[in-house]
Amino acid sequence: MMKKKIAAAALSAVMAVSLAACGSGAQTSAPVASGDQSGNAAASDGSNTLTVWCWDAFNIDAMKKAAEIYNREHPEVTIDIQETLAKDIRTLVQTYAVGGELDALPDIFLMDDQVIAKYIQNYPEVFADLTDSGIDFSQFASSKVANSVSNGKNYGVPYDSNTVVAAYRTDYLEQAGYTVEDLTDITWDRFIEIGKDIKAKTGMPMLTNVQGEPDLLNMILQSAGISVFDENGNIALTENEGLKEAAKVYLTLVKEGILQEQTDWSGYQGSINNGTVVGTINGSWICATIMSTDQQEQSGNWAVTDMPKLNDYTGATNYSAQGGSTWAISSSSKNYDLAVDFMKTTWAGSTEFYDSILQDLGAISTWLPAADSDAYNQTSDFFGGKAIYAQIVSYGKKIPVVNKGLYWAEEKEAMGIALAKVLEGSADLDSAIAEAQATVEFNIGQ
């Protein structure tokens, strides 16, 4: 009884905030059961309704399209989509797991790639084992699948592509005497040389990043197959030569003015859309941000290529991942077979579906067969008439799989502070990394 009271109290607090921020749940145009809009969207009871939790209009619209396609052959099925903030999904998963209220979970829910492994490890009873479900995980980018694999079993269906791209203004490159080919398949040492030259000639930095957010550092690490966790899941920052080499690259970029740090995401996006930087390196979803500019002269003057690799580091590549999310099916779902069939038919089996969300939403697939479709091979006028989407999917096949550990968020925060201290001159790199190691160990109880 006490567990139920705790779960109910936590749920009420979460949903009060969530509903105030998001309004009532969004639903498909198919026949819709009303659902419990208090957020107690229990897994369906054996009827033909699947309840889905996800956040953001981008994800909701993609799920609506999946439902529309599935309903053509299954008109009796209702996909009840309820908008729930990402942080609320994490809280509710934890609350219901601790309180033993798994039946209160939806049939399907979305989780950030950076945290799903931690939740699978800490609350394995929440996630349905999809290993033998019939979903062909070999058709997704292996680095993306790895986020939701535990002890050799699959617990998630990959969603959007988090493949890293380097995107540059070709008109700015041309002013300095370069082309995008000069920035393709290169090392970070060569990139720094070019960056210095372009800044001297144009006055603009090559890259932009949010201050205190070491996302670029983590992209460099994954591109070289470097983990900051050991095989037992312990944080391994100190005596990690790969981390030190990657950190030195980042620090050089900032100190040389090649990378301009912004105070927040708004400043980051503004620096891209306002044309005050040459380019950016981020997950492929950044292409939507780039195209959101209202400055028409940018259309046709952007190009996409791969990122620089970590010089001569063993195993270094020009490919990495950043961000993204994954769908999970609740172990408590009373419509497990229906949920699997829905995911297998759409998210893991429909070129039409991925073509549609690419064209309508700019959502890029990590499902590899999508790259062969006409939509993915269409050229983009904004990106210089190139077929960038097929290009991005091809990059996804080459991303190294690394052990991201369970405490990615804690490592990210600690290394962000470490880099800031080195840049402000209050610590050297070795001592800053040692402090970051101690901080993470303390925070996670190692």
Steps between C-alpha positions, in 0.01 A plus 500: 500500500783740585660437160171586329466822700853607409442421133170688496651806666794513260269447202270784606791742530648400166177514307397834649811652351478301177140582429554868574788505254357278230123496518304182445633201311515503122319219323478356152222557253414131520218394735629621835431378849497796732785377717565621854631852448611517862806318374405167655503354149513138598600245239197401298283222632499262206292722275631637172643816655871576539593787730816694414698754703734740322595866507520784250286563191781355286471157664123513533454578130734216405301256715175630349634419154596149614147455634347626175699250294425212738128581506469438126530126560383509863214752520376345823818601686525827693835662574440731797792747503544695822749786514730449798822690564824301476588570862151396608529168318823434689337591831191291435700195391696520823193571713293213364792259514577582864132498593428173324241673279621377160142471372480880508760529224398548135552229239773700323717787623793706374832547682816702435785289367733648761300362793316192378786265589494621862126439525523154344773415752322649803142402415523193273151394600357797308631412154370220275767274351479549123786271403278226354212731401565471128630856474815493286750708698773434243318747273577789737837671550684282752618796709137608542377151591774470764336770713217263599686168516569342840662160556461426130125565496310774315268728696431784257416594142725780364329819392672803347850512362762642734775466239744789525551732204728794441304777328677801348413818310655443157493871416715576806737218411531637148592846632800341672595282203359167621228253400313243707723232346794659685315423825400143411679195646751718685660495846445749780856627455422587139166649599673730749743616230212579264299660779780739588537600136127554445470706818794716392341561158132536596509588869252221576538189715451164334275349768253590774415320824312558826734597784537232766340234277776260388292343225774549242750333732272196530457490121878495457528220756242277332646564155826346627332217688604646837288431810522680832370191679681172559359154426342491848319829447731702726588855400846508338606859437846504655782321314278502193737615226227510238294736715802726554575516129137579415484763776816666366334529158195668654711739708709594196188574296374742766835663577572562131156651444408224256209396721277770649324405823146635546330561833194287418315309229332816371841656443621182333207487260524874438867481407411247229188668367644851514809401303763591760681166481620286211330183622428249772556134587203324660243224459333499159185642655685834496418522128145602593639783713726615217210509254281692746681825423303786348808622312435391143861545389594195706297267277737314269803612698519214748673163460519189715801274545659276764672626815879511552661194658728489804826524307703177516318353802453126449145429389420864418224556241313797353163381633315543829159541664328767711155516659202302377237281663362144505154343537438242772208263558385451858538151642155548654329569169194280459529559127862399459443314171307794355767746615772291339306464177439875489870580551614227259260622230590869526813602693683180405357425159350783296692699243182698434487602866859623508458678167199682642655619826813604312303716257249637752709528817864477396533186715797298377489122532746271670321208328752419228263384219353853491817625329404313182168682456436777250431750779837444663675528166331824401730796493469794738511846346582646840807279527646574161297250299645196678320186618597564861250261663634188329845632582412529870352148516819364341704670774289325763631160392856603589459638853712313759305330778633604842411423859310817601450376855198567717608840625536695177323808639721512809816466290384770261435750778833430672704529180319821406617651829851359448537659156369834630757501782786433259381774265470756782845405627396373843622143437723305266354216294627214718369647826169599340448144372595357842244726666238397245574135576458557874178696447338227291611229741345692788177573316442140394630342821799317353 
